[in-house]
Amino acid sequence: MSTDASRHTTLDGLFRARAESHPERVALVDAAGERAEWTWGELAGRVEDRAAELADLRIGEGHRVAVALPGSAALVTEVLALGRIGAVPVVVPPSVPEPTARAVRRFTGSAAPYDDGLALLQYAGDEVGAPRLVPLDHPALARAVRERAGVLGAGEDTVHLVVRPELTVGVPGLLDWLAVLCAGGRLVTGAGDDPDDAFRLVAAERVTHTALTAPLTDRWTAAAAVTAWDLTGLRTLVVSGGALAEPVARRVLPALGCSLRQVFGTAEGLVARTWQEDGTEAALTGRARAVSEGHELRVVDHRDRDVPPGAEGQLLSRGPDTVRGYWRSPEHDTRHFTTDGFHRTGAIARTTETGLLVVVRGPEPASGRAKAARTVHRLPAPRSRPTRPHRPEGQTEMTPPMFPYVMPTPTMLPADRTGWTLDPARAALVVLNLQNRFVRTLEREAAPAAELLANTARLIDGARAAGVPVIHSVPAGVRRATGRGPVPYARLVAPVAGADAEAFVDRVEPRAGDTVLTARKYSAFARTRLDGRLRELERDQVVILGLYARAGVLMTAGDAWAQDLEAFVVADAVADLCAGHHEFALEWVADTCGAVTATDRVAAAFDAGHPAAEAV
């Protein structure tokens, strides 16, 4: 069998070629616990044995089998063995919760074979409903493996260290480890997230390449300054996910003695990397280009319009290496792909004047911390707790926990108990507290500010086009405790220097014909003219957007109900500092006083071409 990688169109073909070319060389080392190693011949034998075991279990061509293993010899063996017998590995990160893994197994229906030419399904999202799975056929998988070998700079002399925690999608990941093997290199598994533990393996195994996340890179470069381990064998460090701080990037060469490649990849297929020919500064500042020829990258605003170079926006991707849809998930396709086939990566990026890409912030994690942030844990209060220090300004502050989270999808919303239908002829749009100082706080706390602004701007535009009045409410200023109760967000509403902080965010600023009210309490109704203004406009429905879900949004919805108005809270056009507060507000509104809906439904109601019944 030829060892020319370009002549093989399947992963099994690439692997067989390497195994036959040098069976005596070491292919894989497991350094966790008691060290073990396998030559190419031994690894090929393990794959054959496992393939026979799977065949005995009546797993064969077209079957889909969920695989949830960490980066290890077992993962590599399982994926290669399934490919050998024509089955389809459904790769699920081991960090996802068991209910999610069960949903993937149910959705893929691994018991029933299906001849659709698939070679691999990769889990790509942590959402309610049908899982997002990225399909790759045999030619696409072989092409992805070859491309990733080039990204890593992998060859027969490569010794690549697999470091945990691992990214669940994109780069680095399973495809990179397969790329190292199919390029003839050696994989070393078993390194944890402790830099000193990893440095020991770098020295002992003469590691030449590894891939890290940005936070781990920061830890490695700091720890290298005081380590006694010999790191001179390390030649290339790949940092994935984007948003590596420039000071950390500049520490890589002096601290680790190796070159730096910054890579941004998605499970859907995009791989963009920094290139040596673009200069050293490009690698240090994360200026990248797509790996595949003919790949198109766009940076757009919330209306999918291209933004000028230097401006930040949402990253769209389309190319020969990017899938055009998820596996049997048309609902996700509508949400995550444009009508002309661009994938919405979820990343925030900008382009340079020379056309290079800089990823400012990667997409939300597919699992792990983001999933945990959406789970509200209510613990009993301790019998006694330490007294909080007295605040000199007399403010009583209730500081919420800070976790990153993502906007809820329509399938995550609480059930409607009202039976109301949104009618543009009866509705007014009420936008709460979208000033720069509040939105910047959201961005600082890793809340979904970009999604909030995009959805709000879309609804404001839709309301104006439909003749729905737009009413903005802003706070009068700092609120202080007076002995009548806590001020939950006192630290967020304190005065901020400069008129810019008090200004509206550009995307949602009022226009001629809009109403602007100054509220002295959290509710937009309290001590304002909102009730009277609604009567003047002959409106008895309010669509509530903005900040903060557990304070202004919740109280405005409650006051609307008390005044016999129908309140619609748009779940993905409101936000708070953590998922727990956001979830609490939606559940409370749905249980007591209003309807909880989604941006797509309200936009459909405002569109004269859609029936109003789609709103709820």
C-alpha positions, 0 to 999 in steps of 0.5 A, spaced: 500 500 500 502 506 498 504 511 503 503 517 499 497 520 503 494 524 497 492 517 494 488 515 500 481 517 501 479 514 507 482 514 514 483 507 514 487 507 508 491 513 511 492 509 517 494 502 514 499 506 509 503 508 515 502 502 519 505 498 513 511 503 512 514 502 519 511 497 523 517 497 528 517 504 530 513 507 536 506 510 534 503 511 541 505 512 548 500 512 554 504 516 560 498 516 565 500 512 571 505 506 569 508 508 562 506 504 556 507 504 549 505 501 542 509 500 536 505 501 529 505 494 528 502 493 535 497 499 534 495 496 528 494 489 531 490 493 537 485 496 532 484 489 528 482 486 535 477 491 537 474 491 530 473 483 531 470 484 538 465 490 535 463 485 529 462 479 534 457 484 537 454 485 531 456 492 529 457 493 522 457 498 516 452 503 517 451 503 525 452 509 529 456 508 535 457 513 541 464 514 543 465 518 549 473 517 551 478 522 553 484 523 549 488 516 550 490 510 546 483 507 547 479 513 544 484 512 538 483 505 537 476 505 538 475 510 532 480 507 528 476 500 529 469 503 528 472 505 521 475 499 519 468 495 519 465 501 516 461 503 522 460 511 524 463 513 530 459 519 534 464 522 538 462 526 544 466 529 549 467 525 556 465 532 559 458 532 557 453 531 562 450 524 562 443 526 560 446 530 554 450 523 552 443 519 552 440 524 548 446 523 543 445 516 543 437 516 542 438 521 536 443 517 532 439 511 533 446 507 533 442 500 533 439 501 526 444 501 520 444 507 515 448 507 509 449 515 508 456 514 506 458 517 513 465 516 516 464 521 523 459 525 527 462 530 531 458 533 537 458 540 536 453 544 541 450 543 548 443 545 546 436 542 548 432 538 543 436 535 537 443 535 538 448 538 533 452 533 530 457 535 524 457 530 519 464 528 515 464 523 509 470 519 508 473 524 503 472 530 507 475 526 514 481 524 510 482 531 507 481 534 514 486 530 517 491 531 512 490 539 513 490 539 520 497 535 519 499 541 516 497 546 521 500 542 526 507 542 522 506 534 523 511 529 520 515 523 521 519 526 527 513 529 530 512 527 538 506 530 540 503 531 547 496 531 548 494 535 554 488 535 558 483 539 559 482 538 552 477 542 547 471 539 546 470 541 538 475 544 533 482 545 534 486 541 538 482 535 538 481 528 535 482 530 528 489 533 530 491 527 534 489 522 528 493 527 523 499 526 527 499 519 527 497 519 519 503 523 518 507 518 521 508 522 528 508 519 535 502 521 540 504 522 547 497 522 552 497 522 559 499 530 561 494 533 566 493 541 566 498 542 571 504 545 567 510 541 572 507 535 570 506 536 563 514 539 563 516 532 566 513 529 560 516 534 555 523 532 557 522 525 558 519 523 551 522 529 548 516 532 545 516 537 539 509 539 539 503 540 543 497 544 543 494 548 548 488 553 550 489 560 551 489 560 559 493 554 559 498 557 555 498 563 560 500 558 565 505 554 562 509 561 560 509 563 567 511 556 570 517 555 565 520 561 568 522 557 574 522 550 572 528 545 572 525 540 566 529 540 560 524 543 555 529 544 549 526 539 545 519 543 544 519 546 537 512 548 536 506 550 540 499 551 537 494 555 541 487 554 539 481 558 540 483 565 539 483 571 543 490 569 546 493 576 550 499 579 546 503 579 552 502 572 553 504 570 546 510 574 547 512 570 552 512 564 549 519 564 545 523 566 551 519 562 556 518 555 552 524 556 546 519 554 541 515 557 535 508 559 536 502 558 531 495 561 533 489 557 530 482 558 530 478 552 528 470 549 529 467 542 529 464 545 522 470 545 519 473 552 519 481 552 520 484 558 520 492 559 523 497 564 523 503 563 517 510 564 518 510 568 511 505 573 514 511 575 519 512 574 526 508 580 529 502 576 525 503 570 530 504 574 536 497 578 535 493 572 532 492 575 525 490 568 521 488 566 514 484 560 512 488 553 511 483 551 505 484 554 498 477 558 496 475 559 504 471 565 505 470 569 511 466 574 513 465 579 519 458 582 519 454 586 524 447 584 527 444 584 520 449 580 517 452 586 513 459 586 512 463 591 517 469 595 515 476 592 517 478 594 524 471 593 526 468 587 530 463 583 528 460 576 528 464 571 524 461 567 518 465 561 514 464 558 508 468 553 504 470 546 501 472 544 508 466 547 512 459 543 512 453 546 509 448 543 515 448 539 521 446 531 521 438 531 520 437 538 524 434 543 520 432 547 526 439 548 528 441 549 520 436 555 520 439 558 526 447 556 525 447 557 517 445 563 513 441 562 507 447 562 502 451 557 506 455 561 511 456 558 518 455 562 524 461 560 528 459 564 534 466 568 534 467 575 535 472 577 530 475 583 526 479 583 519 485 587 518 487 592 512 491 586 509 485 581 510 487 577 515 483 575 521 483 576 528 479 572 533 477 577 539 473 572 542 471 565 541 464 561 541 461 559 548 464 552 550 460 546 548 459 543 554 462 544 561 462 550 565 457 553 560 452 547 562 454 548 569 452 555 569 445 554 566 444 549 572 441 553 578 443 549 585 439 552 591 442 550 597 440 551 604 442 557 608 447 555 613 445 556 620 450 562 621 454 566 617 459 571 617 457 579 618 458 582 611 462 589 612 459 595 612 459 599 606 461 606 607 456 609 602 450 606 606 449 601 600 446 594 601 449 590 596 447 583 594 453 581 589 450 575 584 455 570 582 459 571 575 459 565 570 459 565 563 452 563 559 449 563 553 442 565 551 436 560 552 433 557 545 426 557 544 426 549 546 428 551 553 423 556 555 418 555 560 411 553 558 406 559 556 400 559 561 397 565 558 394 563 551 395 571 549 397 572 542 402 578 540 398 583 536 402 589 533 396 593 533 396 593 540 403 592 542 409 597 545 416 595 545 419 597 552 427 597 552 430 597 559 437 600 561 441 599 554 446 604 556 454 603 555 455 602 562 450 597 563 452 593 557 460 594 558 459 590 565 455 584 562 461 584 557 466 584 563 462 578 566 462 574 560 454 575 559 451 574 552 452 582 551 453 581 543 447 576 543 442 581 547 444 587 542 443 583 536 436 581 538 434 587 541 436 591 535 432 586 530 426 587 534 427 595 535 427 595 527 422 590 526 417 594 531 419 601 527 417 598 521 410 595 523 408 601 527 409 599 534 411 604 538 418 604 542 419 606 549 426 606 552 427 606 560 433 609 563 435 609 571 435 616 574 442 615 577 445 611 583 440 608 588 442 608 595 439 603 601 435 607 606 433 601 610 427 599 606 430 593 603 436 591 599 439 594 592 441 588 589 445 591 583 448 597 587 455 596 584 452 596 577 448 603 577 453 607 581 455 613 577 460 612 571 465 618 569 464 621 562 457 622 558 459 616 554 458 611 559 451 614 560 449 614 553 445 609 549 449 603 545 449 605 538 445 599 535 439 601 540 439 608 541 432 612 540 430 615 534 425 621 533 418 618 535 421 614 540 419 615 547 424 616 553 423 615 560 427 616 566 425 611 572 427 612 579 425 604 581 427 598 577 420 598 574 419 602 568 412 603 571 414 606 577 414 614 578 414 614 570 409 616 565 409 609 562 402 607 564 399 614 561 403 614 555 401 607 553 393 609 554 395 615 549 398 610 544 392 605 545 396 600 547 395 594 552 400 589 550 408 591 552 414 587 549 419 587 554 427 587 552 433 589 556 437 589 563 437 586 568 432 580 567 432 579 575 430 586 577 428 591 571 425 586 567 421 582 572 418 588 576 416 591 569 412 585 567 409 584 574 407 592 574 404 591 567 400 585 570 397 589 576 395 594 571 391 589 566 396 589 561 399 583 557 406 583 558 411 579 553 418 578 556 423 576 550 427 571 553 433 572 548 433 579 548 434 580 556 440 578 560 443 578 567 450 577 570 449 569 570 444 564 567 441 563 574 438 570 575 436 569 567 432 563 568 429 565 575 426 571 572 423 567 566 420 562 570 417 567 575 414 571 569 411 565 566 408 562 573 405 569 575 404 575 570 406 574 563 408 570 557 415 568 555 417 568 548 423 569 543 426 574 538 424 569 532 417 569 534 416 576 536 419 578 529 415 574 526 409 577 529 411 584 527 412 582 520 406 583 516 407 577 512 407 572 518 401 570 522 401 574 529 399 567 532 406 565 531 408 570 537 407 565 542 
